[in-house]
Amino acid sequence: MPLLGLELNDTGILAAGGEPAQLLDVEAGEKESPGFALAHNDQLILGKDAHDSARLHPRLYTNRFWDELSAEQIKQPALEGKTNAELAYLHLSKIWDSLKGYGDEIVLAVPGFFSHKQLGLILGITNELSMPVKGFAATAIASSTEPYPEHLLFYLDVHLHRLEITFLEQGDQLTHKETKTIPAKGLHYLYTEWIKAIADEFVRSTRFDPFDQAIYEQELFRCLPQVLKDLKGNPSTTFSMKVGSQIHSVILTYDLFARKSKLVFREVYHLIEEMKKRYGTTEMASVLEVSHRFSPLPGYREELDKLPNVQVVELETGSGARGLIELKDRFSTQAAEGVSFLTSRPWQRGPKPPAASAKTVASDPIRPTHVLYKSRAYPLSAKLLIIAQGPSEDISIGSNDQSVAGSQKHCTIHVSGDDVVLTNCSTAGTYVDTTKVSQTTLLQLGQTIRLDPSGGVLKLIVCESTDET
């Protein structure tokens, strides 16, 4: 029977199906349906349509019904008499209408902070909608498929009204150990702060105030995701708005957005530090898996890269929904057992072997000690070696962000036990020999590294000690 995976997140609910798993349309050709509800002209509008008109009617919408899921009545005047559970029911009904033809069984990835009572409400809603739910899994468990031996593993996600940090314990099984949240500092808060900053730039540069009319404010919110996309990997972007017969333009910088979010991500930094103390040490190497919702947020890398020996892995869009499909055999097939809720899972696959030639492995298994670039050898250690792309296509190499200032971090290399690990930090990927690496790989003596297929070459070498020579 075809199985569907549904990833619940109020920034946008996603679904996946098929083998290999592909993202499905959940609402009028859209891959994500945000948790917005708008009461207007005696109609209740949900999902993307509500999201796209919310700023035009600020007193008539809510985007809290998933975050505050309960059977209590909403006190907001425009939505009096309704409950958050009722709005969740109507939102899920709209999504289910789009998905029915794709499969006849469904599993749900849910945030790690949902209570048992909230999960019970979701189960009641899906039963009422005749959705054939086979089970639930924590989104962090569904999303994480790669083991990282000798590392502490964290999953980071963002919701409309909170940030979520989950510690995942690695062993024979991957186990959901603890979830912490930072309430009131989610995407809704960040977007509001960034929109204010953009409006201030317009007023300062052009004297045009986008907050003068709701239609312009709504346009800012509509365009903001593209602005964030343009700023990922770029120091600035030009943003224009048409006002009547005039076009107003401002230059928006990455630093402007990063400054506005700095304190928020500093809270994430401190929360991860606290969790590291509970489950390991503050100096222990860590992997931070970040969702596709989290990875575009300006400023998070600058703060989290301050953690010692940290690797950041940006997950693909809908990794939770796709991961549910891979977990289909883990869900109960016997109705008597009820609906399963997975908080642990076996690893789907082991770490991928490095792309090394047979000659290199067979003739010289010695671990590389340095990376060579333009006749200069840079030592490898447990501390991250940062490799960055400069503005003039030059490569910068250093052990901290200050030493590669003005450059865009492309990848990192560090020693973990007996392994030398490369972690890609770029959406363009990093090339080891001729293999494109999008996440992490182990490096071998004699391999080459390029930031692009035709760019400058770095080589893994070994420097003998004085005694050995």
Buried (B, 14 or more C-beta within 10 A) or exposed (E): EEBBBBBBBBBBBBBBBBEEBBBBBBBEEBBBBBBBBBBBEEEBBBBBBBBBBBBBBEEBBBBBBBBBBBEEEBEBEBBEEBBBBBBBBBBBBBBBEBBEEBBEBBBBBBBBBBEEEBBEBBBEBBEEBEBBBBBBBBBBBBBBBBBBEEBBBBBBBBBBBBBBBBBBBBEEEBBBBBBBBBEEBBBBBBBEBBBBBBBBBBBEEBEBEBBEEBEBBBBBBEBBEEBBEBBBBEEEBEBEBEBEEEEBEBEBBBBBBBBBBBEBBBBBBEBBEEBBEEBBEEEBBBBBBBBBBBBBBBBBBBBBBBBBBBBBBBBEBBBBBBBBBBBBEBBEEEEEEEBBBBBBBEBEEEBEEBBBEEEBBEEEEEBBBBBBBEEEBBEBEEBBBBBBBEEEEEBBBBBEBEEBEEBBBBBBBBBBEEBBBBBBBBEEBBBBBEBEBBBBBBBBBBBBBBBBEEBBEBBBBBEEEEEEE
